[in-house]
Amino acid sequence: MDHISPIREYFGLTFNMSTVLMTTVTCVIVFLICFIGSRQLAMRPSGLQNFLEWIVDFCKGIIKANMGWKVGGQFIALSVTILLYVFVANMLGIPFEIYNKDTHEVWWKSPTSDPALTLTMAALVIILTHYYGIKVKGFGEYLKDYVRPVPFLLPFKIIEEFANTLTLGMRLFGNVYAKEILMILLVGLGTSGLIGAFGAFLPTIIWQAFGMFIGSLQAYIFAMLAMVYMAHKVEHH
């Protein structure tokens, strides 16, 4: 439980190097999955291409559940990217964790266990909803949505934007962070001795399986809510 993040300062800015490293690893993995899976497209897909087409169809379902495809079709790439990125990021901390025994700095973990990353992702999603809201509806129509159906809702709708950002980011962080903390406790128990190893073996296996479920569910929830917020901005009500 005394593990710490490798914090470094460059050009007067503070960086969590573990988050930087694992974000890069996540991006590389997602890129390789998409590149290899789409390198040799076939009419009868198999293997990784089949998986990617299933992901695309799954994201189409998410979009169609929230908005018309005529408007929502332009967000298919965004939805697939969010789903794959968050899923891979959540999975990276499940099999193992790498840390420096001398400094106790953790280098390999799920990047989504850092609230700075999840809140930044949430803020980016909310900013994109405003951008596309203006692009699809026009600036005037976009502003009118803040006073519909009655003008006194304006302050509540402004608060809602900040609340959406906070809850979207902290929900993902809280679930992934709790998963990793409990995993650290179980591993610590398992390495404490023979009795601890015997007692922690089965709970660790069960929690790893449950961690995969949590990571998958949170990736789906993040992608789903991103499209829900997008629909609120681009659909005409």
Residue frames as qw, qx, qy, qz and C-alpha x, y, z in Angstrom:
[[0.000, 0.883, 0.470, 0.000, 0.00, 0.00, 0.00],
 [0.319, -0.752, 0.098, 0.568, 3.10, 2.26, 0.13],
 [0.556, 0.281, 0.506, 0.596, 3.38, 2.31, -3.65],
 [0.036, 0.740, 0.093, -0.665, 3.72, 5.78, -5.14],
 [0.653, 0.714, 0.238, 0.077, 3.51, 7.31, -8.60],
 [0.639, -0.092, 0.179, 0.742, 6.73, 8.29, -10.44],
 [0.125, 0.953, 0.251, -0.112, 6.25, 12.06, -10.51],
 [0.594, -0.035, 0.193, 0.780, 8.67, 14.13, -12.59],
 [0.105, 0.878, 0.185, -0.429, 8.86, 17.83, -13.40],
 [0.534, 0.141, 0.447, 0.704, 9.74, 19.14, -16.86],
 [0.105, 0.391, 0.290, 0.867, 9.59, 22.77, -17.97],
 [0.206, -0.132, 0.365, -0.898, 7.80, 23.68, -14.75],
 [0.758, -0.093, -0.214, -0.609, 5.05, 21.11, -15.32],
 [0.440, -0.303, 0.799, -0.277, 4.42, 17.99, -13.23],
 [0.684, 0.217, -0.538, -0.442, 4.00, 14.67, -15.00],
 [0.785, -0.233, 0.530, -0.222, 2.96, 11.23, -13.73],
 [0.171, 0.516, -0.746, -0.385, 5.38, 9.18, -15.82],
 [0.311, 0.085, 0.943, -0.082, 3.48, 5.96, -15.17],
 [0.486, 0.637, 0.450, -0.394, 0.36, 7.47, -16.72],
 [0.302, 0.738, -0.381, -0.468, 2.40, 8.81, -19.65],
 [0.065, -0.335, 0.918, 0.200, 4.00, 5.39, -20.20],
 [0.331, 0.248, 0.899, -0.144, 0.81, 3.36, -19.90],
 [0.461, 0.697, 0.208, -0.509, -1.20, 5.80, -22.04],
 [0.243, 0.628, -0.601, -0.431, 1.43, 5.37, -24.76],
 [0.154, -0.113, 0.980, 0.049, 1.32, 1.58, -24.39],
 [0.445, 0.471, 0.663, -0.375, -2.49, 1.64, -24.63],
 [0.430, 0.728, -0.107, -0.523, -2.39, 3.77, -27.79],
 [0.112, 0.480, -0.810, -0.317, 0.16, 1.44, -29.39],
 [0.279, 0.097, 0.949, -0.109, -1.93, -1.66, -28.57],
 [0.480, 0.619, 0.440, -0.439, -5.14, -0.11, -29.94],
 [0.328, 0.707, -0.387, -0.493, -3.29, 1.00, -33.08],
 [0.017, -0.317, 0.926, 0.203, -1.83, -2.48, -33.64],
 [0.406, 0.306, 0.822, -0.256, -5.23, -4.13, -33.14],
 [0.486, 0.724, 0.214, -0.441, -6.85, -1.84, -35.72],
 [0.214, 0.690, -0.555, -0.412, -3.90, -1.93, -38.14],
 [0.121, -0.203, 0.964, 0.119, -3.44, -5.71, -38.13],
 [0.410, 0.373, 0.777, -0.297, -7.17, -6.40, -38.13],
 [0.488, 0.769, 0.221, -0.348, -7.83, -4.15, -41.14],
 [0.173, -0.581, 0.597, 0.525, -4.64, -4.79, -43.13],
 [0.095, 0.067, -0.869, -0.481, -6.09, -7.57, -45.30],
 [0.550, 0.159, 0.346, -0.743, -9.84, -7.11, -45.49],
 [0.015, -0.034, -0.950, -0.310, -11.89, -10.06, -46.71],
 [0.508, -0.236, -0.355, -0.749, -15.53, -10.48, -47.70],
 [0.827, -0.389, -0.389, -0.119, -15.77, -13.35, -45.22],
 [0.052, -0.759, 0.472, -0.445, -14.03, -11.96, -42.15],
 [0.886, -0.245, -0.374, 0.124, -12.22, -14.16, -39.68],
 [0.652, -0.075, -0.329, 0.679, -9.94, -13.71, -36.73],
 [0.237, -0.369, -0.252, 0.863, -9.12, -10.15, -35.76],
 [0.136, -0.106, -0.395, -0.902, -11.10, -8.63, -38.64],
 [0.432, -0.470, -0.724, -0.261, -14.18, -10.44, -37.40],
 [0.419, -0.496, -0.513, 0.561, -13.58, -9.04, -33.91],
 [0.121, -0.192, 0.034, 0.973, -13.19, -5.49, -35.24],
 [0.269, -0.265, -0.564, -0.734, -16.37, -5.75, -37.30],
 [0.460, -0.541, -0.701, 0.066, -18.20, -6.95, -34.21],
 [0.318, -0.405, -0.305, 0.802, -16.86, -3.93, -32.30],
 [0.053, -0.005, -0.302, -0.952, -18.05, -1.59, -35.07],
 [0.400, -0.410, -0.682, -0.454, -21.51, -3.20, -35.09],
 [0.455, -0.506, -0.615, 0.400, -21.65, -2.99, -31.31],
 [0.184, -0.311, -0.115, 0.925, -20.82, 0.74, -31.42],
 [0.196, -0.212, -0.525, -0.801, -23.42, 1.25, -34.16],
 [0.441, -0.526, -0.722, -0.084, -25.95, -0.21, -31.75],
 [0.357, -0.461, -0.397, 0.708, -24.87, 2.22, -29.03],
 [0.030, -0.119, 0.185, 0.975, -25.24, 5.17, -31.39],
 [0.309, -0.298, -0.649, -0.628, -28.59, 4.09, -32.83],
 [0.408, -0.522, -0.720, 0.208, -29.95, 3.64, -29.31],
 [0.270, -0.560, -0.289, 0.728, -29.34, 7.33, -28.62],
 [0.199, 0.630, -0.108, -0.743, -29.74, 9.20, -31.93],
 [0.800, 0.547, 0.149, -0.194, -30.65, 8.79, -35.56],
 [0.798, -0.076, 0.361, 0.476, -27.99, 7.20, -37.73],
 [0.446, 0.776, 0.210, 0.393, -28.16, 10.07, -40.23],
 [0.126, -0.922, 0.226, -0.288, -26.67, 12.36, -37.60],
 [0.710, -0.590, 0.381, -0.046, -24.94, 9.76, -35.42],
 [0.937, 0.286, 0.056, 0.192, -23.08, 7.95, -38.20],
 [0.371, 0.789, -0.291, 0.394, -20.29, 10.52, -38.07],
 [0.400, -0.697, 0.474, -0.359, -19.48, 9.46, -34.50],
 [0.993, -0.014, -0.107, -0.056, -18.77, 5.78, -35.24],
 [0.647, 0.424, -0.411, 0.483, -14.98, 6.31, -35.27],
 [0.165, -0.573, 0.414, -0.688, -15.17, 8.24, -31.99],
 [0.837, -0.315, 0.135, -0.426, -17.28, 5.54, -30.35],
 [0.954, 0.140, -0.224, 0.139, -15.01, 2.69, -31.48],
 [0.413, 0.534, -0.436, 0.595, -11.90, 4.60, -30.36],
 [0.407, -0.541, 0.366, -0.639, -13.33, 5.33, -26.91],
 [0.941, -0.191, 0.035, -0.276, -14.51, 1.76, -26.40],
 [0.886, 0.242, -0.274, 0.285, -11.22, 0.15, -27.47],
 [0.254, 0.587, -0.422, 0.642, -9.00, 2.64, -25.66],
 [0.514, -0.512, 0.345, -0.595, -10.83, 2.48, -22.32],
 [0.982, -0.094, -0.046, -0.157, -11.13, -1.32, -22.52],
 [0.780, 0.330, -0.345, 0.406, -7.42, -1.85, -23.20],
 [0.034, 0.600, -0.406, 0.688, -6.43, 0.72, -20.56],
 [0.717, -0.435, 0.216, -0.500, -8.61, -1.01, -17.97],
 [0.993, 0.020, -0.119, -0.017, -7.17, -4.44, -18.81],
 [0.517, 0.612, -0.463, 0.379, -3.48, -3.49, -18.54],
 [0.190, -0.562, 0.578, -0.560, -3.43, -3.49, -14.74],
 [0.895, -0.200, 0.026, -0.399, -5.11, -6.88, -14.32],
 [0.925, 0.137, -0.331, 0.128, -2.39, -9.50, -15.02],
 [0.722, -0.211, -0.257, 0.606, 0.43, -7.82, -13.09],
 [0.071, -0.995, -0.022, -0.061, 1.87, -4.59, -11.73],
 [0.754, 0.215, -0.176, 0.596, 5.49, -3.47, -12.10],
 [0.247, -0.959, 0.015, -0.138, 7.12, -1.24, -9.50],
 [0.427, 0.586, -0.518, 0.455, 10.60, -0.23, -8.35],
 [0.749, -0.417, -0.486, 0.170, 11.42, -2.08, -5.12],
 [0.489, -0.067, -0.282, 0.823, 13.81, 0.66, -3.99],
 [0.063, -0.070, 0.017, -0.995, 11.65, 3.71, -4.64],
 [0.250, 0.403, 0.810, -0.345, 8.24, 1.94, -4.52],
 [0.324, 0.435, -0.171, -0.822, 7.30, 3.77, -7.73],
 [0.650, 0.320, 0.685, -0.080, 4.63, 1.93, -9.76],
 [0.014, 0.404, -0.513, -0.757, 5.35, 1.98, -13.49],
 [0.255, -0.090, -0.818, -0.508, 2.95, -0.62, -14.95],
 [0.200, 0.361, 0.737, -0.535, -0.72, -0.22, -14.04],
 [0.249, 0.682, 0.643, 0.243, -4.01, 0.74, -15.63],
 [0.218, 0.163, 0.031, 0.962, -3.68, 4.37, -16.76],
 [0.366, -0.556, -0.403, -0.628, -7.37, 4.84, -16.01],
 [0.626, -0.538, -0.487, 0.286, -6.57, 4.46, -12.29],
 [0.326, -0.139, -0.097, 0.930, -5.26, 8.04, -12.51],
 [0.160, 0.760, 0.549, -0.309, -8.04, 10.63, -12.03],
 [0.015, -0.633, 0.244, 0.734, -6.11, 13.20, -14.07],
 [0.043, -0.086, 0.817, 0.568, -6.42, 10.98, -17.14],
 [0.057, 0.491, 0.868, 0.052, -10.07, 10.00, -16.69],
 [0.047, 0.782, 0.347, -0.516, -11.17, 13.58, -15.98],
 [0.021, -0.493, 0.443, 0.749, -9.22, 14.80, -19.03],
 [0.048, 0.145, 0.895, 0.419, -10.93, 12.18, -21.19],
 [0.042, 0.664, 0.718, -0.205, -14.31, 13.19, -19.77],
 [0.009, 0.725, 0.039, -0.688, -13.60, 16.88, -20.41],
 [0.051, -0.254, 0.674, 0.692, -12.57, 16.08, -23.99],
 [0.063, 0.402, 0.893, 0.192, -15.85, 14.21, -24.56],
 [0.021, 0.773, 0.493, -0.398, -17.90, 17.12, -23.18],
 [0.040, -0.600, 0.262, 0.755, -15.94, 19.65, -25.29],
 [0.067, -0.011, 0.822, 0.565, -16.58, 17.54, -28.39],
 [0.085, 0.598, 0.795, -0.056, -20.31, 17.47, -27.64],
 [0.037, 0.795, 0.177, -0.579, -20.36, 21.28, -27.61],
 [0.088, -0.416, 0.565, 0.707, -18.31, 21.46, -30.81],
 [0.040, 0.187, 0.886, 0.423, -20.59, 19.09, -32.71],
 [0.067, 0.679, 0.654, -0.326, -23.67, 20.67, -31.19],
 [0.071, 0.727, -0.070, -0.679, -22.67, 24.01, -32.73],
 [0.060, -0.274, 0.745, 0.605, -21.57, 22.36, -35.98],
 [0.063, 0.325, 0.920, 0.209, -24.80, 20.39, -36.48],
 [0.010, -0.753, -0.633, 0.178, -27.38, 22.88, -35.16],
 [0.214, 0.694, 0.094, 0.681, -25.70, 26.22, -35.62],
 [0.268, 0.099, -0.524, 0.803, -24.61, 28.55, -32.82],
 [0.386, -0.231, 0.055, -0.891, -27.98, 30.23, -32.34],
 [0.816, -0.200, -0.379, -0.387, -29.98, 27.01, -32.13],
 [0.649, 0.038, -0.639, 0.411, -27.31, 25.53, -29.85],
 [0.049, 0.158, -0.442, 0.881, -27.69, 28.39, -27.36],
 [0.581, -0.247, -0.144, -0.762, -31.49, 28.14, -27.40],
 [0.738, -0.137, -0.660, -0.032, -31.26, 24.61, -26.00],
 [0.329, 0.029, -0.623, 0.709, -30.05, 26.10, -22.71],
 [0.275, 0.045, 0.310, -0.909, -33.33, 27.95, -22.19],
 [0.663, -0.057, -0.480, -0.572, -35.67, 25.20, -23.38],
 [0.011, 0.625, 0.683, 0.378, -38.35, 24.43, -22.37],
 [0.244, -0.937, -0.242, -0.062, -38.22, 27.30, -19.85],
 [0.345, 0.768, -0.298, 0.450, -35.51, 29.96, -19.32],
 [0.485, -0.733, 0.356, -0.316, -35.08, 29.43, -15.56],
 [0.984, -0.086, 0.119, 0.100, -33.43, 26.05, -16.31],
 [0.499, 0.778, -0.291, 0.247, -30.32, 27.88, -17.65],
 [0.190, -0.715, 0.607, -0.290, -28.26, 27.75, -14.41],
 [0.831, -0.178, 0.495, -0.180, -29.16, 24.09, -13.88],
 [0.876, 0.472, 0.058, 0.076, -28.09, 23.19, -17.41],
 [0.273, 0.803, -0.455, 0.269, -24.77, 24.96, -16.89],
 [0.503, -0.522, 0.627, -0.285, -24.23, 23.03, -13.66],
 [0.943, 0.139, 0.266, -0.145, -25.17, 19.85, -15.52],
 [0.668, 0.668, -0.304, 0.122, -22.22, 20.30, -17.90],
 [0.003, -0.649, 0.669, -0.363, -19.74, 20.33, -15.01],
 [0.726, -0.230, 0.531, -0.372, -21.56, 17.49, -13.25],
 [0.925, 0.362, 0.007, -0.112, -21.45, 15.34, -16.40],
 [0.469, 0.680, -0.510, 0.240, -17.71, 15.90, -16.73],
 [0.265, -0.539, 0.670, -0.437, -17.05, 15.08, -13.09],
 [0.818, -0.076, 0.451, -0.348, -19.23, 11.98, -12.90],
 [0.865, 0.473, -0.150, -0.071, -18.06, 10.58, -16.25],
 [0.405, 0.633, -0.587, 0.303, -14.41, 10.83, -15.25],
 [0.298, -0.458, 0.672, -0.499, -14.68, 9.88, -11.57],
 [0.914, 0.007, 0.184, -0.361, -16.93, 6.86, -12.24],
 [0.842, 0.427, -0.314, 0.104, -14.25, 5.31, -14.45],
 [0.200, 0.600, -0.607, 0.481, -11.43, 6.23, -12.08],
 [0.560, -0.406, 0.471, -0.548, -13.21, 5.01, -8.95],
 [0.968, 0.051, 0.087, -0.231, -14.02, 1.58, -10.32],
 [0.779, 0.460, -0.349, 0.245, -10.58, 0.93, -11.83],
 [0.043, 0.626, -0.557, 0.545, -8.71, 2.32, -8.81],
 [0.718, -0.341, 0.393, -0.462, -10.73, 0.19, -6.38],
 [0.972, 0.207, -0.095, -0.058, -10.06, -2.88, -8.53],
 [0.602, 0.530, -0.447, 0.396, -6.31, -2.28, -8.43],
 [0.257, -0.592, 0.510, -0.569, -6.18, -1.47, -4.70],
 [0.878, -0.205, 0.280, -0.330, -7.90, -4.74, -3.81],
 [0.900, 0.362, -0.212, 0.118, -5.59, -6.60, -6.19],
 [0.259, 0.638, -0.533, 0.492, -2.56, -5.10, -4.42],
 [0.561, -0.455, 0.465, -0.512, -3.96, -6.21, -1.06],
 [0.978, 0.034, 0.107, -0.176, -4.52, -9.76, -2.31],
 [0.738, 0.503, -0.345, 0.289, -1.05, -9.97, -3.84],
 [0.050, -0.648, 0.536, -0.539, 0.44, -8.62, -0.63],
 [0.785, -0.297, 0.375, -0.393, -1.38, -11.32, 1.32],
 [0.965, 0.254, -0.052, -0.034, -0.27, -13.98, -1.14],
 [0.604, 0.542, -0.405, 0.421, 3.40, -13.03, -0.80],
 [0.378, -0.716, 0.352, -0.469, 3.33, -12.79, 3.01],
 [0.313, -0.361, 0.857, -0.191, 3.89, -16.52, 3.54],
 [0.087, -0.035, -0.962, -0.255, 2.67, -20.01, 2.83],
 [0.097, 0.512, 0.778, -0.350, -0.61, -19.59, 4.69],
 [0.199, 0.631, 0.058, -0.747, -1.21, -16.21, 3.05],
 [0.158, 0.299, -0.709, -0.619, -0.50, -17.66, -0.39],
 [0.024, -0.244, -0.968, -0.060, -2.96, -20.48, 0.21],
 [0.097, 0.619, 0.609, -0.487, -5.64, -18.10, 1.46],
 [0.167, 0.657, -0.081, -0.731, -5.16, -15.50, -1.30],
 [0.203, -0.110, 0.812, 0.536, -4.87, -17.81, -4.32],
 [0.142, 0.521, 0.824, 0.173, -8.57, -18.40, -5.02],
 [0.037, 0.848, 0.343, -0.402, -9.73, -14.85, -4.15],
 [0.137, -0.566, 0.392, 0.712, -7.03, -13.43, -6.45],
 [0.162, 0.111, 0.839, 0.507, -8.19, -15.57, -9.38],
 [0.071, 0.698, 0.711, -0.045, -11.81, -14.63, -8.74],
 [0.060, -0.825, -0.128, 0.547, -10.99, -10.94, -8.40],
 [0.185, -0.321, 0.579, 0.726, -8.97, -10.97, -11.63],
 [0.110, 0.387, 0.836, 0.373, -11.98, -12.39, -13.45],
 [0.042, -0.826, -0.518, 0.220, -14.25, -9.84, -11.80],
 [0.208, -0.634, 0.167, 0.726, -11.71, -7.13, -12.69],
 [0.166, 0.034, 0.716, 0.678, -12.06, -8.07, -16.35],
 [0.005, -0.665, -0.735, -0.131, -15.83, -7.76, -16.00],
 [0.173, -0.815, -0.242, 0.497, -15.49, -4.36, -14.30],
 [0.240, -0.417, 0.405, 0.778, -13.06, -3.12, -16.95],
 [0.115, 0.273, 0.779, 0.552, -15.31, -4.25, -19.80],
 [0.076, -0.760, -0.643, 0.063, -18.42, -2.79, -18.18],
 [0.204, -0.754, -0.081, 0.619, -16.77, 0.57, -17.51],
 [0.207, -0.163, 0.566, 0.781, -15.53, 0.79, -21.11],
 [0.017, 0.503, 0.779, 0.374, -19.09, 0.20, -22.31],
 [0.174, -0.811, -0.475, 0.294, -20.53, 2.73, -19.85],
 [0.246, -0.562, 0.155, 0.774, -18.00, 5.40, -20.83],
 [0.109, 0.039, 0.673, 0.730, -18.68, 4.92, -24.56],
 [0.067, -0.619, -0.768, -0.151, -22.44, 4.78, -23.99],
 [0.189, -0.803, -0.336, 0.454, -22.54, 7.98, -21.91],
 [0.233, -0.344, 0.350, 0.839, -20.31, 9.75, -24.43],
 [0.002, -0.264, -0.728, -0.633, -22.92, 9.03, -27.11],
 [0.170, -0.722, -0.658, 0.125, -25.78, 9.96, -24.75],
 [0.209, -0.693, -0.092, 0.683, -24.22, 13.37, -24.09],
 [0.156, -0.134, 0.555, 0.806, -23.50, 13.77, -27.79],
 [0.016, -0.501, -0.796, -0.340, -27.13, 13.00, -28.68],
 [0.162, -0.770, -0.471, 0.399, -28.33, 15.67, -26.24],
 [0.159, -0.596, 0.163, 0.770, -26.32, 18.27, -28.17],
 [0.025, -0.189, 0.664, 0.723, -26.86, 17.25, -31.80],
 [0.013, 0.441, 0.877, 0.192, -30.42, 15.91, -31.82],
 [0.229, -0.271, -0.110, -0.928, -33.35, 18.29, -32.34],
 [0.078, -0.292, -0.874, 0.380, -35.79, 17.97, -29.46]]
